[in-house]
Amino acid sequence: MRKSKFSPEQILQALRQAEAGTVVGEICRKLGVTEATFYRWKKTYTGLDLGELRELRQLREENRRLKHVVADLTLDKAILREAVGKKW
């Protein structure tokens, strides 16, 4: 997954501006993102403070890394089973 060019602080600031009454289109224009991206941020990050947002990102990164490790080990296991199963 591609890393966001926006920091957690910038995302939360944009969401707070929208809560304060600023037009969503104007916020998106300033940040250079689409409204779909803004609403995806809103769905994902509403109700989180900065510390929770950072923790969420760290957990997602760790989960991605662990899934990659599991996939590699599963592939290695399949290769070893295939090698042992062959008759010499």
Backbone bond lengths (Angstrom), bond angles and torsions (degrees), N, CA, C in turn:
res aa  C-N    CA-C-N  psi(-1)  N-CA   C-N-CA  omega(-1)  CA-C   N-CA-C  phi
1 M - - - 1.438 - - 1.526 108.71 -
2 R 1.309 115.83 141.48 1.455 122.00 -177.86 1.528 109.90 -75.37
3 K 1.318 115.88 139.91 1.455 121.20 179.41 1.524 110.01 -77.78
4 S 1.307 116.47 137.51 1.454 121.66 179.63 1.526 110.50 -69.19
5 K 1.316 115.73 142.47 1.463 118.74 177.42 1.524 111.07 -84.62
6 F 1.317 116.82 -0.60 1.456 121.55 -179.93 1.520 109.85 -105.02
7 S 1.323 115.52 136.35 1.456 120.47 178.75 1.530 108.69 -77.86
8 P 1.327 116.39 161.03 1.472 118.90 176.58 1.530 112.47 -56.88
9 E 1.330 116.29 -34.26 1.467 120.05 179.24 1.523 110.96 -63.57
10 Q 1.334 116.53 -41.20 1.460 120.46 -179.45 1.528 111.04 -67.21
11 I 1.313 116.88 -39.94 1.460 120.10 179.47 1.520 110.63 -64.60
12 L 1.334 116.58 -46.96 1.467 119.42 179.42 1.524 111.85 -65.11
13 Q 1.321 117.19 -35.72 1.460 120.05 177.83 1.526 110.75 -64.14
14 A 1.329 117.03 -41.29 1.459 120.64 178.31 1.521 110.88 -63.58
15 L 1.331 116.99 -41.97 1.464 119.98 179.20 1.523 111.50 -65.69
16 R 1.330 116.49 -37.95 1.472 119.84 178.49 1.529 111.46 -67.49
17 Q 1.335 116.74 -35.93 1.463 119.99 177.27 1.522 110.32 -62.59
18 A 1.322 116.48 -40.36 1.467 120.26 179.33 1.519 110.56 -66.54
19 E 1.335 116.66 -38.98 1.461 120.03 177.67 1.521 111.28 -65.25
20 A 1.337 116.25 -30.33 1.457 120.92 -179.21 1.524 112.34 -77.20
21 G 1.339 116.67 -10.77 1.452 118.89 176.17 1.511 115.58 114.90
22 T 1.304 118.39 -0.80 1.461 120.56 177.54 1.524 109.01 -69.07
23 V 1.314 116.86 142.41 1.455 122.22 -179.02 1.532 109.25 -66.41
24 V 1.325 115.84 134.60 1.459 121.90 -176.79 1.526 111.09 -60.89
25 G 1.311 117.56 -40.75 1.456 121.06 179.10 1.518 112.69 -59.11
26 E 1.328 116.21 -38.03 1.460 121.10 179.34 1.530 110.93 -68.19
27 I 1.322 117.02 -42.21 1.467 121.27 178.17 1.527 110.05 -62.00
28 C 1.324 115.92 -44.49 1.466 120.81 -179.10 1.525 111.02 -63.87
29 R 1.309 116.78 -39.08 1.458 120.76 179.39 1.529 110.53 -64.13
30 K 1.337 116.93 -42.54 1.461 120.80 179.51 1.526 111.63 -63.89
31 L 1.330 116.66 -39.92 1.467 120.88 -178.15 1.517 112.97 -83.29
32 G 1.327 116.79 -21.18 1.455 120.39 -177.72 1.520 112.83 78.34
33 V 1.334 116.46 34.72 1.464 120.97 177.87 1.525 108.69 -121.81
34 T 1.318 115.48 164.06 1.453 119.25 177.17 1.524 109.98 -82.89
35 E 1.314 115.08 163.49 1.460 119.12 177.76 1.526 110.64 -66.27
36 A 1.331 116.78 -30.77 1.470 119.84 177.61 1.528 110.34 -62.22
37 T 1.324 116.52 -40.23 1.465 120.42 177.98 1.512 109.85 -64.48
38 F 1.316 116.45 -43.40 1.462 119.75 179.91 1.519 110.70 -60.78
39 Y 1.326 118.15 -45.13 1.452 120.55 -178.56 1.532 111.80 -70.07
40 R 1.342 116.72 -28.64 1.468 119.38 174.30 1.527 109.41 -67.45
41 W 1.337 117.09 -42.07 1.458 120.88 174.98 1.517 110.10 -59.27
42 K 1.323 115.59 -44.11 1.457 120.07 -177.48 1.524 110.95 -62.07
43 K 1.333 116.11 -43.56 1.458 120.40 179.83 1.528 111.02 -64.47
44 T 1.322 116.43 -37.57 1.456 121.09 -175.33 1.517 112.82 -81.75
45 Y 1.333 117.93 -42.26 1.457 121.11 -166.79 1.523 115.84 -108.98
46 T 1.309 119.02 -0.25 1.453 119.68 179.85 1.521 109.36 -65.50
47 G 1.306 116.22 132.47 1.457 121.72 178.73 1.517 113.99 92.42
48 L 1.330 117.99 -3.00 1.457 120.94 179.18 1.522 109.96 -99.83
49 D 1.336 115.12 143.85 1.453 117.50 171.52 1.530 108.16 -94.54
50 L 1.300 117.71 179.69 1.460 121.79 -172.86 1.528 112.20 -62.14
51 G 1.323 116.80 -42.60 1.462 120.23 -179.66 1.523 112.09 -63.41
52 E 1.320 116.08 -42.85 1.460 120.33 178.70 1.522 111.34 -65.51
53 L 1.326 116.64 -37.59 1.462 120.78 178.98 1.524 111.07 -64.81
54 R 1.319 117.12 -43.00 1.463 120.47 177.83 1.523 110.87 -63.85
55 E 1.332 116.29 -42.18 1.470 120.42 178.67 1.526 110.61 -63.04
56 L 1.327 116.99 -41.02 1.462 121.24 178.39 1.523 110.61 -60.72
57 R 1.317 117.55 -44.38 1.466 120.87 178.46 1.520 111.82 -63.71
58 Q 1.328 117.22 -40.86 1.458 120.24 178.75 1.525 110.82 -64.46
59 L 1.321 117.04 -42.20 1.456 120.76 179.52 1.516 111.47 -65.02
60 R 1.317 117.07 -39.87 1.467 120.18 178.00 1.524 110.98 -64.50
61 E 1.321 116.91 -40.68 1.469 120.56 178.76 1.525 110.17 -65.48
62 E 1.321 117.55 -43.73 1.461 120.60 178.17 1.525 111.04 -63.39
63 N 1.321 117.30 -40.68 1.460 121.76 178.23 1.525 110.69 -62.68
64 R 1.318 117.91 -41.71 1.457 122.23 177.69 1.524 110.62 -61.70
65 R 1.331 115.97 -44.31 1.456 120.96 -179.73 1.533 111.23 -64.54
66 L 1.326 117.07 -42.65 1.462 120.77 179.63 1.528 111.89 -66.41
67 K 1.312 117.85 -38.05 1.465 120.86 176.27 1.522 110.58 -62.07
68 H 1.327 116.28 -38.63 1.455 120.70 178.36 1.537 110.16 -64.27
69 V 1.326 117.03 -42.26 1.464 121.28 179.17 1.525 110.32 -63.36
70 V 1.327 117.17 -43.88 1.467 121.07 179.39 1.528 110.32 -62.24
71 A 1.295 117.94 -41.26 1.463 121.12 178.85 1.529 110.81 -62.80
72 D 1.337 117.11 -42.90 1.460 120.54 178.41 1.526 111.38 -62.89
73 L 1.330 117.09 -44.57 1.461 120.50 -179.69 1.522 111.73 -66.39
74 T 1.319 117.79 -36.49 1.460 121.23 177.69 1.525 110.48 -64.85
75 L 1.313 116.37 -41.10 1.461 120.83 177.36 1.526 110.81 -64.11
76 D 1.336 116.96 -44.25 1.463 120.65 177.85 1.529 110.92 -60.22
77 K 1.309 117.17 -42.41 1.463 121.96 179.72 1.527 110.44 -62.24
78 A 1.313 117.30 -43.08 1.460 120.72 -179.90 1.529 110.89 -65.15
79 I 1.315 117.13 -39.69 1.466 120.99 178.57 1.529 110.32 -64.95
80 L 1.333 117.26 -43.11 1.466 120.45 179.60 1.522 111.50 -65.31
81 R 1.320 117.25 -40.60 1.466 120.17 178.05 1.529 110.53 -62.15
82 E 1.309 115.68 -41.19 1.460 119.85 179.62 1.526 110.86 -65.27
83 A 1.326 117.39 -40.26 1.461 121.41 -179.71 1.525 111.22 -67.65
84 V 1.321 118.04 -40.10 1.453 121.84 -179.77 1.512 110.56 -72.41
85 G 1.283 118.78 -32.02 1.443 122.76 -176.90 1.531 114.47 -73.77
86 K 1.312 117.19 -18.94 1.469 120.29 -179.11 1.526 110.40 -74.16
87 K 1.320 115.27 146.31 1.465 119.62 175.65 1.516 108.17 -92.25
88 W 1.308 115.80 133.85 1.459 120.44 -178.72 1.455 107.66 -90.58
